[in-house]
Amino acid sequence: MAEDDYIWIVTDAIPTGSRDGNTPQNPYAGTASPPPRPPRSGLPVSAAKLEQGMADFLQTMGRVIKNAQRRATELGGMELDEIELSVEVNGEGQLSLLGSGTKVGGSGAITLHFKKANSTD
């Protein structure tokens, strides 16, 4: 992968503001109705940065999943066979796990589907 490879991340350009520098403020507060939603825009994210973000995310999730599998075996003799994760990528290339109740269809999410590999031993 070349250093100048980029992947365009499509995001919603939403204005933000803050009185104290920390808490996002509703930029449309006090108006009768918000202005039309700005068009979607794309941001270039370094493929190397995205690749590193994915590696870090999977390493951390691997620990969580390994522990869940161990506990399922200890507590109920169950085996974890399949996992599906929905991951959102922001305009900076950071990956975040989407929580329950989140609709993936309209967001910039990646669905990762992992199935237990067949053991050959």
C-alpha positions, 0 to 999 in steps of 0.5 A, spaced: 500 500 500 502 506 497 503 512 503 499 516 499 493 511 498 486 514 501 479 512 502 474 517 502 469 516 508 462 519 506 460 523 512 454 528 514 457 535 515 453 537 521 455 544 524 457 544 531 458 549 536 460 550 544 459 555 549 464 552 554 469 548 548 466 541 551 459 540 550 456 540 543 451 546 542 444 545 538 446 550 532 439 551 531 436 552 538 431 558 538 429 558 530 423 556 527 425 550 523 433 548 522 435 550 515 436 544 509 440 539 511 447 540 508 449 535 502 453 529 504 461 530 503 467 526 503 473 526 507 480 523 505 482 518 510 489 515 509 488 508 508 494 506 512 491 510 518 484 506 517 488 499 516 492 501 523 485 503 526 482 496 524 488 492 526 487 496 533 480 495 533 480 487 532 486 486 537 481 489 542 475 486 540 479 479 539 480 480 547 473 481 548 471 475 544 476 470 547 474 472 554 466 471 552 468 465 549 472 462 555 466 464 560 461 461 555 464 455 556 466 455 563 458 457 565 454 453 560 458 448 556 457 453 550 461 454 544 461 461 541 460 460 533 459 466 530 459 474 531 457 479 527 459 486 529 457 493 526 463 498 525 462 505 524 468 509 521 468 517 522 472 522 518 478 521 521 479 514 520 477 512 527 473 505 528 467 505 533 462 499 535 455 501 533 451 499 539 444 495 539 438 499 536 442 502 531 440 502 524 446 501 520 443 502 513 443 510 513 450 510 517 457 509 514 458 502 517 461 496 516 459 490 518 464 484 520 461 477 520 466 472 523 465 465 523 469 460 527 474 457 523 474 449 522 479 446 526 484 441 523 487 438 529 
